[in-house]
Amino acid sequence: SFKREKKLLERSPPPPPNDGRPPAFLGSEHSYDL
């Protein structure tokens, strides 16, 4: 299961720079109504 976790981490997109704006790839998965 550890290998699968590693694969999931490698496939996920890198964290966006913390510039205060929501990244586009998150879409409606997370809502940024601030």
The first five atom37 places (N, CA, C, CB, O) and aatype in JSON, in Angstrom:
{
  "aatype": [15, 13, 11, 1, 6, 11, 11, 10, 10, 6, 1, 15, 14, 14, 14, 14, 14, 2, 3, 7, 1, 14, 14, 0, 13, 10, 7, 15, 6, 8, 15, 18, 3, 10],
  "atom_mask": [
    [1, 1, 1, 1, 1],
    [1, 1, 1, 1, 1],
    [1, 1, 1, 1, 1],
    [1, 1, 1, 1, 1],
    [1, 1, 1, 1, 1],
    [1, 1, 1, 1, 1],
    [1, 1, 1, 1, 1],
    [1, 1, 1, 1, 1],
    [1, 1, 1, 1, 1],
    [1, 1, 1, 1, 1],
    [1, 1, 1, 1, 1],
    [1, 1, 1, 1, 1],
    [1, 1, 1, 1, 1],
    [1, 1, 1, 1, 1],
    [1, 1, 1, 1, 1],
    [1, 1, 1, 1, 1],
    [1, 1, 1, 1, 1],
    [1, 1, 1, 1, 1],
    [1, 1, 1, 1, 1],
    [1, 1, 1, 0, 1],
    [1, 1, 1, 1, 1],
    [1, 1, 1, 1, 1],
    [1, 1, 1, 1, 1],
    [1, 1, 1, 1, 1],
    [1, 1, 1, 1, 1],
    [1, 1, 1, 1, 1],
    [1, 1, 1, 0, 1],
    [1, 1, 1, 1, 1],
    [1, 1, 1, 1, 1],
    [1, 1, 1, 1, 1],
    [1, 1, 1, 1, 1],
    [1, 1, 1, 1, 1],
    [1, 1, 1, 1, 1],
    [1, 1, 1, 1, 1]
  ],
  "atom_positions": [
    [[0.85, -1.21, 0.0], [0.0, 0.0, 0.0], [0.87, 1.25, 0.0], [-0.95, 0.01, 1.23], [0.45, 2.32, -0.45]],
    [[2.09, 1.1, 0.51], [2.99, 2.26, 0.53], [3.36, 2.69, -0.88], [4.27, 1.95, 1.33], [3.44, 3.88, -1.18]],
    [[3.57, 1.7, -1.76], [3.91, 2.01, -3.15], [2.76, 2.76, -3.81], [4.22, 0.71, -3.94], [2.98, 3.7, -4.58]],
    [[1.51, 2.33, -3.5], [0.37, 2.99, -4.12], [0.27, 4.44, -3.63], [-0.93, 2.23, -3.8], [-0.04, 5.34, -4.41]],
    [[0.54, 4.66, -2.35], [0.51, 6.03, -1.83], [1.54, 6.9, -2.55], [0.78, 6.04, -0.3], [1.27, 8.04, -2.91]],
    [[2.71, 6.34, -2.74], [3.78, 7.08, -3.42], [3.36, 7.44, -4.84], [5.09, 6.26, -3.44], [3.6, 8.55, -5.31]],
    [[2.72, 6.48, -5.51], [2.28, 6.71, -6.88], [1.24, 7.84, -6.92], [1.69, 5.42, -7.49], [1.28, 8.7, -7.8]],
    [[0.33, 7.84, -5.95], [-0.69, 8.88, -5.89], [-0.05, 10.24, -5.67], [-1.71, 8.58, -4.78], [-0.46, 11.24, -6.27]],
    [[0.97, 10.28, -4.81], [1.64, 11.55, -4.54], [2.35, 12.05, -5.79], [2.64, 11.39, -3.38], [2.34, 13.25, -6.08]],
    [[2.98, 11.12, -6.52], [3.7, 11.53, -7.73], [2.75, 12.04, -8.8], [4.53, 10.37, -8.28], [3.09, 12.92, -9.58]],
    [[1.54, 11.46, -8.83], [0.59, 11.84, -9.88], [-0.12, 13.15, -9.56], [-0.43, 10.73, -10.09], [-0.57, 13.84, -10.47]],
    [[-0.24, 13.49, -8.28], [-0.96, 14.7, -7.91], [-0.17, 15.94, -8.32], [-1.24, 14.72, -6.38], [1.06, 15.91, -8.32]],
    [[-0.86, 17.01, -8.67], [-0.18, 18.24, -9.09], [0.58, 18.88, -7.94], [-1.18, 19.24, -9.68], [0.2, 18.7, -6.78]],
    [[1.64, 19.61, -8.23], [2.42, 20.26, -7.18], [1.6, 21.35, -6.51], [3.71, 20.85, -7.76], [0.71, 21.91, -7.14]],
    [[1.86, 21.66, -5.25], [1.13, 22.72, -4.56], [1.38, 24.07, -5.21], [1.52, 22.77, -3.07], [2.52, 24.38, -5.56]],
    [[0.35, 24.87, -5.38], [0.5, 26.18, -6.02], [1.21, 27.16, -5.1], [-0.86, 26.74, -6.44], [1.19, 26.97, -3.88]],
    [[1.84, 28.19, -5.65], [2.47, 29.21, -4.81], [1.41, 29.91, -3.97], [3.25, 30.23, -5.69], [0.29, 30.14, -4.44]],
    [[1.76, 30.26, -2.75], [0.8, 30.87, -1.84], [0.67, 32.36, -2.15], [1.22, 30.66, -0.36], [1.25, 33.21, -1.46]],
    [[-0.1, 32.67, -3.2], [-0.25, 34.08, -3.59], [-1.64, 34.58, -3.24], [0.01, 34.26, -5.1], [-2.01, 35.7, -3.6]],
    [[-2.43, 33.77, -2.53], [-3.73, 34.24, -2.07], [-4.86, 33.94, -3.04], [0.0, 0.0, 0.0], [-6.02, 34.2, -2.74]],
    [[-4.52, 33.41, -4.22], [-5.58, 33.09, -5.19], [-5.74, 31.58, -5.32], [-5.27, 33.71, -6.57], [-4.75, 30.86, -5.28]],
    [[-6.96, 31.1, -5.48], [-7.17, 29.66, -5.61], [-6.66, 29.16, -6.96], [-8.66, 29.32, -5.45], [-6.92, 29.79, -7.98]],
    [[-5.95, 28.05, -6.98], [-5.49, 27.48, -8.25], [-6.65, 26.98, -9.08], [-4.49, 26.34, -8.0], [-7.69, 26.6, -8.54]],
    [[-6.47, 26.98, -10.38], [-7.58, 26.64, -11.28], [-7.89, 25.15, -11.22], [-7.25, 27.05, -12.72], [-9.04, 24.75, -11.37]],
    [[-6.87, 24.31, -10.99], [-7.09, 22.87, -11.09], [-7.95, 22.35, -9.94], [-5.76, 22.13, -11.12], [-8.46, 21.24, -10.01]],
    [[-8.11, 23.15, -8.87], [-8.96, 22.71, -7.76], [-10.43, 22.76, -8.17], [-8.73, 23.57, -6.51], [-11.23, 21.95, -7.71]],
    [[-10.77, 23.7, -9.02], [-12.15, 23.79, -9.51], [-13.15, 23.93, -8.38], [0.0, 0.0, 0.0], [-12.93, 24.7, -7.44]],
    [[-14.25, 23.18, -8.47], [-15.3, 23.29, -7.46], [-15.08, 22.29, -6.32], [-16.67, 23.05, -8.11], [-15.92, 22.15, -5.43]],
    [[-13.94, 21.6, -6.37], [-13.64, 20.65, -5.3], [-13.52, 21.4, -3.97], [-12.34, 19.87, -5.62], [-13.98, 20.92, -2.93]],
    [[-12.89, 22.55, -4.02], [-12.78, 23.41, -2.84], [-13.37, 24.77, -3.19], [-11.29, 23.54, -2.36], [-13.14, 25.28, -4.29]],
    [[-14.09, 25.35, -2.28], [-14.68, 26.67, -2.57], [-13.91, 27.75, -1.82], [-16.19, 26.7, -2.17], [-13.65, 27.63, -0.62]],
    [[-13.54, 28.79, -2.54], [-12.82, 29.9, -1.93], [-13.71, 31.14, -1.92], [-11.49, 30.18, -2.7], [-13.41, 32.14, -2.57]],
    [[-14.8, 31.07, -1.18], [-15.7, 32.23, -1.09], [-15.3, 33.06, 0.12], [-17.2, 31.78, -0.99], [-16.0, 33.07, 1.14]],
    [[-14.17, 33.76, 0.0], [-13.69, 34.56, 1.13], [-13.85, 36.04, 0.83], [-12.22, 34.23, 1.45], [-13.5, 36.88, 1.66]]
  ]
}
